[in-house]
């Protein structure tokens, strides 16, 4: 963050085999897909936004409160396809937005997420997955000191340990860290 009360986030796109377009608050981010990309995004009203050259203005697209995001993706090849796109806000317990796809040839996802200098107590991430409605869970581990053994219909799954970050393709899970069982399917494009 640049100043007290300012907001900032990291947009990460791991999109091998996919062409990707990301629009946040009406501004197209410089994510193209086909590789691993990460960029910092900032508050559009920050003091720094007034000082940067024009080619950097597209990094200043976030705003306090409600933000809109639209993602379009198209698979370009089948060599190791996979798409994970996340927006991780500073001080939040999990990404504000996460999209995961490995099965769809193309798709679109639109959502709204809130940003504040501090994560609200009722924070819930916006999560899209092509696993299907209520067939996936989003688990986010914020520490390497967490060990998680998901249980699905009474059967233990693979134990996860020492791996902070999003685990978007988990069939189902229970964790003391963070969990969300309301996944939504991405629409075919």
C-alpha positions as CSV (number, residue, x, y, z in Angstrom):
1,X,0.0,0.0,0.0
2,X,1.1,3.5,-0.7
3,X,-0.5,5.4,2.1
4,X,-2.7,4.8,5.2
5,X,-6.1,3.6,4.0
6,X,-4.9,2.9,0.5
7,X,-5.6,-0.5,-1.2
8,X,-3.3,-2.7,-3.3
9,X,-3.5,-6.2,-4.8
10,X,-1.5,-8.7,-6.8
11,X,-3.1,-10.1,-10.0
12,X,-1.6,-13.5,-10.9
13,X,-2.4,-15.4,-14.0
14,X,-1.0,-18.9,-14.6
15,X,-2.4,-19.6,-18.1
16,X,-0.3,-22.1,-20.0
17,X,-2.3,-23.1,-23.1
18,X,-4.9,-20.3,-22.7
19,X,-5.4,-16.8,-24.2
20,X,-6.8,-14.5,-21.4
21,X,-8.5,-11.1,-21.2
22,X,-9.0,-9.5,-17.9
23,X,-11.0,-6.3,-17.4
24,X,-11.2,-4.6,-14.0
25,X,-13.5,-1.6,-13.5
26,X,-13.7,-1.2,-17.2
27,X,-9.9,-1.1,-17.8
28,X,-8.2,-4.0,-19.5
29,X,-5.3,-5.4,-17.5
30,X,-2.1,-6.2,-19.3
31,X,-2.6,-9.9,-18.9
32,X,-2.4,-11.9,-22.1
33,X,-2.2,-15.5,-21.1
34,X,0.0,-18.3,-22.4
35,X,2.4,-18.1,-19.6
36,X,2.8,-17.1,-15.9
37,X,2.2,-13.4,-15.3
38,X,2.0,-11.4,-12.1
39,X,1.5,-7.7,-11.6
40,X,0.7,-5.2,-8.8
41,X,-2.5,-3.2,-9.0
42,X,-3.2,0.0,-7.1
43,X,-5.9,2.3,-6.0
44,X,-7.0,4.5,-8.9
45,X,-7.1,7.6,-6.6
46,X,-3.7,7.1,-4.9
47,X,-1.2,9.9,-4.9
48,X,1.2,7.7,-6.9
49,X,-1.4,7.4,-9.7
50,X,-0.9,11.1,-10.4
51,X,2.9,10.8,-10.8
52,X,3.3,7.7,-13.0
53,X,3.9,7.8,-16.8
54,X,0.9,7.1,-19.0
55,X,2.1,3.5,-19.8
56,X,1.7,2.6,-16.1
57,X,-1.8,4.1,-15.6
58,X,-3.4,0.7,-16.3
59,X,-1.9,-0.6,-13.0
60,X,-4.1,2.0,-11.1
61,X,-7.5,0.4,-11.6
62,X,-8.7,-0.6,-8.2
63,X,-11.0,1.4,-5.9
64,X,-12.2,1.1,-2.4
65,X,-15.5,-0.6,-2.1
66,X,-17.1,-2.6,-5.0
67,X,-14.9,-3.5,-8.0
68,X,-16.0,-5.4,-11.1
69,X,-14.0,-8.0,-12.9
70,X,-14.6,-9.8,-16.2
71,X,-12.5,-12.6,-17.5
72,X,-12.6,-14.3,-20.9
73,X,-10.4,-17.2,-21.8
74,X,-9.8,-19.5,-24.8
75,X,-7.7,-22.6,-24.9
76,X,-5.1,-22.4,-27.6
77,X,-3.5,-25.8,-27.2
78,X,-3.9,-28.9,-25.2
79,X,-0.2,-29.2,-24.1
80,X,-0.6,-29.0,-20.3
81,X,-3.6,-26.7,-20.3
82,X,-4.6,-25.0,-17.1
83,X,-5.7,-21.6,-16.0
84,X,-5.6,-20.1,-12.5
85,X,-6.3,-16.4,-12.2
86,X,-6.3,-14.7,-8.8
87,X,-6.4,-11.3,-7.3
88,X,-4.9,-11.2,-3.8
89,X,-5.5,-8.1,-1.8
90,X,-3.0,-7.0,0.9
91,X,-4.1,-8.1,4.4
92,X,-6.9,-10.4,3.2
93,X,-7.1,-14.1,4.4
94,X,-7.6,-15.4,0.8
95,X,-7.8,-14.1,-2.7
96,X,-10.7,-11.6,-3.4
97,X,-11.1,-13.3,-6.8
98,X,-10.1,-16.7,-8.0
99,X,-10.8,-18.5,-11.3
100,X,-9.7,-22.0,-12.1
101,X,-10.2,-23.9,-15.3
102,X,-8.7,-27.0,-16.8
103,X,-11.6,-28.6,-18.7
104,X,-13.3,-25.8,-20.7
105,X,-12.1,-24.8,-24.2
106,X,-13.4,-21.3,-23.5
107,X,-15.4,-19.4,-21.0
108,X,-16.4,-16.1,-19.4
109,X,-16.6,-15.2,-15.8
110,X,-17.9,-11.9,-14.3
111,X,-18.0,-10.9,-10.7
112,X,-17.9,-8.2,-8.1
113,X,-15.5,-8.1,-5.2
114,X,-15.1,-5.5,-2.4
115,X,-11.8,-4.0,-1.3
116,X,-10.9,-2.1,1.8
117,X,-7.7,-1.2,3.6
118,X,-8.5,-4.1,6.0
119,X,-10.5,-7.3,5.1
120,X,-14.1,-7.1,6.5
121,X,-15.1,-9.8,9.0
122,X,-17.7,-11.1,6.6
123,X,-15.2,-11.4,3.7
124,X,-15.9,-14.1,1.1
125,X,-13.9,-14.6,-2.0
126,X,-15.5,-14.7,-5.5
127,X,-14.6,-18.2,-6.8
128,X,-15.2,-19.7,-10.3
129,X,-14.4,-23.2,-11.3
130,X,-15.2,-25.5,-14.2
131,X,-15.5,-28.4,-11.8
132,X,-19.3,-27.8,-11.7
133,X,-21.8,-26.5,-9.3
134,X,-21.2,-27.7,-5.7
135,X,-18.5,-30.2,-6.9
136,X,-15.5,-28.3,-5.8
137,X,-14.2,-26.4,-2.8
138,X,-11.8,-23.5,-2.6
139,X,-9.3,-24.0,0.2
140,X,-6.7,-21.3,0.9
141,X,-3.8,-22.0,3.3
142,X,-2.1,-18.9,4.6
143,X,0.7,-20.7,6.4
144,X,3.3,-23.4,5.8
145,X,2.5,-24.7,9.3
146,X,-0.9,-26.0,8.3
147,X,-1.6,-29.7,7.5
148,X,-4.9,-30.5,5.9
149,X,-6.4,-33.9,5.1
150,X,-9.7,-33.4,3.2
151,X,-12.5,-35.9,3.8
152,X,-15.0,-36.5,1.0
153,X,-18.0,-38.8,1.8
154,X,-16.1,-40.4,4.6
155,X,-12.9,-41.1,2.6
156,X,-9.7,-39.3,3.3
157,X,-8.0,-37.6,0.4
158,X,-4.4,-36.7,-0.2
159,X,-2.8,-34.8,2.8
160,X,-1.5,-31.3,2.0
161,X,1.2,-29.7,4.1
162,X,3.7,-26.9,3.8
163,X,2.0,-25.4,0.8
164,X,0.6,-21.9,1.3
165,X,-1.7,-20.5,-1.3
166,X,-4.9,-21.5,-3.2
167,X,-5.7,-25.1,-3.7
168,X,-8.6,-24.6,-6.2
169,X,-9.1,-28.1,-7.6
170,X,-9.8,-29.9,-4.3
171,X,-12.9,-32.2,-4.6
172,X,-14.1,-31.3,-1.1
173,X,-12.4,-30.2,2.1
174,X,-12.6,-29.2,5.7
175,X,-9.9,-26.9,7.1
176,X,-9.4,-24.7,10.1
177,X,-7.6,-22.3,7.7
178,X,-10.2,-21.1,5.2
179,X,-12.8,-22.8,3.1
180,X,-15.6,-22.0,0.8
181,X,-18.1,-24.6,-0.5
182,X,-20.1,-22.4,-2.8
183,X,-18.2,-22.7,-6.1
184,X,-19.9,-21.4,-9.2
185,X,-19.4,-22.8,-12.7
186,X,-17.9,-20.6,-15.4
187,X,-20.0,-20.1,-18.4
188,X,-19.1,-21.5,-21.8
189,X,-18.1,-18.8,-24.3
